[in-house]
Amino acid sequence: MNTVFEREETEVSAQEKKNQVIPDTSPIVKYTGVTKSFGNVEVLNGIDLEMQPGEKVAVIGPSGSGKTTMGRMLMTLEEPTSGTIEVDGELLWHMEHKGGIVRANEKHLHRMRCNVGMVFQHFNLFPHMNVMRNVTEAPRKVLGLSKEEAEERAVTMLTKVGLEDKFKMYPSKLSGGQKQRVAIARALVMRPKVMVFDEVTSALDPELVGEVLEVIREIAEEGEMAMMLITHEMEFAKEIADRVIFGADGKIVEQGTPEEIFDNPQSDRLQSFLQRFRSSGN
């Protein structure tokens, strides 16, 4: 027979369990059976991938392996040929309609785009707008923020990337590294749940690579956003990623921790890729 104290202890224990917050383990990004073809050329073949909230995933692989296409589909710049992509539990390229799943309309895509930010290798800044205008244009037009609200966000993000003294400058007056940092601030000001960095250092002079990688490193250390890092910077991927994915021939060949991928590759394809990469002096 339970004593009064035992019953009270049991009741408290049950209440504690009831009050415990169970962490949400739902993926922030989910690719299911995703394929992509351009004409007769199949770029992606049955991609299955999940990313957890806050997870940093580096995507590596040879040219033509479909790395950039994966990122562009997440940003709604390329539509999958088949399969589905979900962001924060919602279908990205599809939507529910009359009890079924149909292709997403522009209203749905517009809403979903706010969840994902992307930084491209060639900056894609507006040359006729100064730095502040480049960063505030999207939050004003897409999110409907007032000029004051957008500029307040922009000041915070431009300061974060070390450009607090460049607000009035135009892209033509900036170095490549500064342009890329403006592009990063422009993506961050939208407060996305997922950030895609697509070979963001490949168009930079070697001496400018470090400053951009340092900004991304600081963002990653904050740990708030999930990040997909499509990169050829292997040492950076090894340092910053929670998980590394190696893609080749349109498929995910191998994935694991940075130590597993770089120090103990299992597949012949990954071993060959790393060997060629190291022998090239990168």
C-alpha positions as CSV (number, residue, x, y, z in Angstrom):
1,M,0.0,0.0,0.0
2,N,1.4,3.4,-0.9
3,T,1.9,5.9,1.9
4,V,0.6,9.5,1.5
5,F,4.2,10.6,0.9
6,E,4.7,8.0,-1.9
7,R,1.4,9.0,-3.5
8,E,2.3,12.7,-3.4
9,E,5.8,11.9,-4.9
10,T,4.2,9.8,-7.6
11,E,1.7,12.6,-8.4
12,V,4.5,15.2,-8.5
13,S,6.6,13.0,-10.7
14,A,3.7,12.5,-13.1
15,Q,3.0,16.3,-13.2
16,E,6.7,17.0,-13.9
17,K,6.6,14.6,-16.8
18,K,3.5,16.3,-18.1
19,N,5.1,19.7,-17.8
20,Q,8.3,18.6,-19.6
21,V,8.9,20.3,-22.9
22,I,9.6,17.6,-25.5
23,P,12.0,19.0,-28.1
24,D,10.7,19.3,-31.6
25,T,12.6,16.8,-33.8
26,S,10.7,17.6,-36.9
27,P,13.0,18.4,-39.8
28,I,13.1,22.0,-41.0
29,V,13.9,20.8,-44.5
30,K,12.9,17.5,-46.1
31,Y,13.6,16.3,-49.6
32,T,11.6,13.1,-50.6
33,G,12.4,11.3,-53.8
34,V,13.4,14.5,-55.5
35,T,14.6,14.4,-59.1
36,K,15.5,17.1,-61.6
37,S,16.1,16.9,-65.3
38,F,17.1,19.5,-67.8
39,G,15.9,18.1,-71.1
40,N,17.4,14.6,-71.3
41,V,20.1,15.4,-68.7
42,E,19.2,14.1,-65.2
43,V,20.9,16.3,-62.6
44,L,19.3,14.8,-59.5
45,N,18.1,11.2,-59.1
46,G,15.9,10.4,-56.1
47,I,17.3,12.7,-53.4
48,D,16.2,12.0,-49.8
49,L,17.5,14.4,-47.3
50,E,16.4,15.9,-43.9
51,M,17.9,18.9,-42.1
52,Q,17.1,19.6,-38.5
53,P,16.4,23.1,-37.1
54,G,19.7,24.8,-36.5
55,E,21.7,22.1,-38.3
56,K,24.7,23.1,-40.5
57,V,25.0,20.8,-43.5
58,A,27.9,21.1,-45.9
59,V,27.2,19.7,-49.5
60,I,30.4,18.8,-51.4
61,G,31.0,17.0,-54.6
62,P,32.4,17.3,-58.2
63,S,31.1,19.8,-60.7
64,G,27.8,18.7,-62.2
65,S,26.8,16.6,-59.2
66,G,23.6,18.7,-58.6
67,K,24.8,20.6,-55.5
68,T,23.6,24.0,-56.7
69,T,20.4,22.6,-58.1
70,M,19.5,21.3,-54.6
71,G,19.9,24.8,-53.2
72,R,18.1,26.5,-56.0
73,M,15.1,24.2,-55.6
74,L,14.9,25.1,-51.9
75,M,14.9,28.8,-52.9
76,T,12.1,28.1,-55.5
77,L,14.4,29.0,-58.4
78,E,14.3,25.5,-59.9
79,E,11.2,23.3,-59.8
80,P,11.7,19.5,-59.1
81,T,10.8,17.2,-61.9
82,S,9.3,14.8,-59.3
83,G,9.3,14.3,-55.6
84,T,8.5,16.8,-52.8
85,I,10.3,19.3,-50.7
86,E,9.0,20.5,-47.3
87,V,10.1,23.5,-45.3
88,D,9.1,23.7,-41.6
89,G,6.4,21.0,-42.2
90,E,4.8,22.6,-45.2
91,L,5.1,21.5,-48.8
92,L,7.2,23.9,-50.8
93,W,6.4,23.2,-54.5
94,H,3.0,21.7,-53.8
95,M,-0.1,22.5,-51.7
96,E,-3.2,20.9,-50.5
97,H,-6.4,21.6,-52.5
98,K,-9.8,19.9,-52.2
99,G,-8.3,16.9,-50.3
100,G,-5.5,16.4,-52.7
101,I,-2.0,17.7,-53.5
102,V,-1.5,20.0,-56.4
103,R,1.2,22.2,-57.8
104,A,1.7,25.3,-55.7
105,N,0.4,28.6,-57.0
106,E,2.4,31.8,-56.9
107,K,0.7,33.0,-53.6
108,H,1.9,29.8,-51.8
109,L,5.4,30.1,-53.3
110,H,5.6,33.8,-52.3
111,R,4.7,32.9,-48.7
112,M,7.1,30.0,-48.5
113,R,10.1,31.9,-49.9
114,C,10.2,34.0,-46.8
115,N,11.4,30.9,-44.9
116,V,14.6,30.5,-47.0
117,G,17.5,32.9,-47.7
118,M,20.2,32.3,-50.3
119,V,23.6,33.9,-51.0
120,F,24.9,33.3,-54.5
121,Q,28.5,33.1,-55.7
122,H,28.1,36.2,-57.9
123,F,26.5,38.5,-55.3
124,N,23.5,39.6,-57.5
125,L,23.4,43.1,-56.0
126,F,21.4,45.9,-57.6
127,P,24.1,48.1,-59.2
128,H,21.8,51.2,-59.2
129,M,21.1,51.0,-55.4
130,N,23.4,51.8,-52.6
131,V,24.2,49.3,-49.8
132,M,21.3,50.3,-47.6
133,R,18.8,50.2,-50.4
134,N,20.0,46.8,-51.5
135,V,19.5,45.4,-48.0
136,T,16.1,47.1,-47.3
137,E,14.4,46.5,-50.7
138,A,13.2,43.0,-50.0
139,P,11.9,43.5,-46.4
140,R,9.9,46.5,-47.6
141,K,8.5,44.9,-50.8
142,V,8.2,41.3,-49.6
143,L,7.5,41.6,-45.8
144,G,5.8,44.9,-46.0
145,L,8.0,46.6,-43.4
146,S,8.0,50.3,-43.1
147,K,11.1,52.2,-44.3
148,E,12.1,52.7,-40.6
149,E,11.7,49.1,-39.6
150,A,13.6,47.8,-42.7
151,E,16.5,50.2,-42.1
152,E,16.7,49.3,-38.4
153,R,17.1,45.6,-39.4
154,A,19.5,46.6,-42.1
155,V,21.7,48.6,-39.7
156,T,21.9,45.6,-37.4
157,M,22.8,43.1,-40.1
158,L,25.3,45.4,-41.9
159,T,27.0,46.0,-38.6
160,K,27.0,42.2,-38.0
161,V,29.0,41.7,-41.2
162,G,31.3,44.6,-40.6
163,L,29.9,47.1,-43.0
164,E,28.5,49.8,-40.7
165,D,30.5,52.5,-42.6
166,K,29.3,51.5,-46.1
167,F,25.6,52.3,-46.0
168,K,25.7,54.9,-48.7
169,M,28.2,53.3,-51.0
170,Y,27.3,51.6,-54.4
171,P,28.3,48.1,-55.3
172,S,30.8,49.4,-57.9
173,K,32.8,51.0,-55.1
174,L,33.0,47.8,-53.0
175,S,35.5,44.9,-53.1
176,G,34.3,41.4,-53.9
177,G,34.4,40.5,-50.3
178,Q,32.4,43.5,-49.3
179,K,29.8,42.8,-52.0
180,Q,29.4,39.3,-50.7
181,R,29.0,40.5,-47.1
182,V,26.3,42.9,-48.3
183,A,24.6,39.9,-50.0
184,I,24.8,38.0,-46.7
185,A,23.2,40.9,-44.8
186,R,20.5,41.2,-47.4
187,A,19.6,37.5,-46.9
188,L,19.8,37.7,-43.1
189,V,17.6,40.8,-42.8
190,M,14.6,38.6,-44.0
191,R,15.1,36.4,-40.9
192,P,14.8,33.1,-42.7
193,K,14.6,29.7,-41.0
194,V,17.1,28.3,-43.5
195,M,20.1,29.8,-45.2
196,V,21.6,28.5,-48.4
197,F,25.2,29.5,-49.2
198,D,26.1,28.5,-52.8
199,E,29.8,28.5,-53.4
200,V,30.0,32.0,-51.9
201,T,33.8,32.3,-52.2
202,S,34.3,30.9,-55.7
203,A,34.1,34.3,-57.4
204,L,36.4,36.0,-54.9
205,D,40.1,36.7,-55.1
206,P,42.0,34.4,-52.7
207,E,42.9,37.2,-50.2
208,L,39.2,38.1,-49.8
209,V,37.9,34.5,-49.1
210,G,38.8,34.6,-45.4
211,E,36.7,37.7,-44.6
212,V,33.6,36.1,-46.0
213,L,34.2,32.7,-44.4
214,E,34.7,34.5,-41.1
215,V,31.3,36.2,-41.3
216,I,29.6,32.8,-42.1
217,R,31.5,31.2,-39.2
218,E,30.1,33.8,-36.8
219,I,26.6,33.3,-38.1
220,A,26.9,29.6,-37.8
221,E,28.2,29.9,-34.2
222,E,25.0,31.7,-33.2
223,G,23.2,28.4,-34.0
224,E,19.8,29.8,-34.8
225,M,19.3,29.0,-38.4
226,A,19.7,25.8,-40.4
227,M,22.4,26.3,-43.0
228,M,23.1,24.5,-46.3
229,L,26.7,25.2,-47.3
230,I,27.4,24.2,-50.9
231,T,31.1,24.6,-51.0
232,H,34.5,23.5,-52.3
233,E,36.2,24.8,-49.2
234,M,36.9,21.5,-47.6
235,E,38.7,22.7,-44.5
236,F,35.9,25.2,-43.8
237,A,33.3,22.5,-44.3
238,K,35.2,20.2,-41.9
239,E,35.3,23.0,-39.3
240,I,31.8,24.4,-39.5
241,A,29.4,21.6,-40.5
242,D,27.5,19.3,-38.2
243,R,27.1,16.9,-41.2
244,V,28.7,16.7,-44.6
245,I,26.9,15.3,-47.6
246,F,28.9,14.0,-50.6
247,G,26.9,14.0,-53.9
248,A,27.9,12.6,-57.2
249,D,26.1,11.6,-60.4
250,G,22.9,13.1,-59.1
251,K,22.8,11.1,-55.9
252,I,23.8,11.4,-52.3
253,V,26.7,8.9,-52.2
254,E,27.7,9.3,-48.6
255,Q,27.0,11.4,-45.6
256,G,28.2,11.7,-42.0
257,T,30.1,13.8,-39.5
258,P,33.0,15.8,-40.9
259,E,35.4,13.3,-39.3
260,E,33.6,10.4,-40.9
261,I,33.6,12.0,-44.4
262,F,37.0,13.5,-44.5
263,D,39.0,11.1,-42.3
264,N,37.3,7.8,-42.9
265,P,35.5,7.8,-46.3
266,Q,33.7,4.6,-47.1
267,S,32.9,4.7,-50.8
268,D,35.4,4.5,-53.6
269,R,33.7,7.5,-55.2
270,L,34.3,9.7,-52.1
271,Q,37.9,8.4,-51.7
272,S,38.7,9.2,-55.3
273,F,37.1,12.7,-55.0
274,L,39.1,13.6,-51.9
275,Q,42.3,12.2,-53.3
276,R,41.9,14.3,-56.5
277,F,41.0,17.3,-54.4
278,R,44.0,17.0,-52.2
279,S,46.4,16.3,-55.0
280,S,45.2,19.5,-56.8
281,G,46.6,21.5,-53.9
282,N,43.2,22.9,-52.7
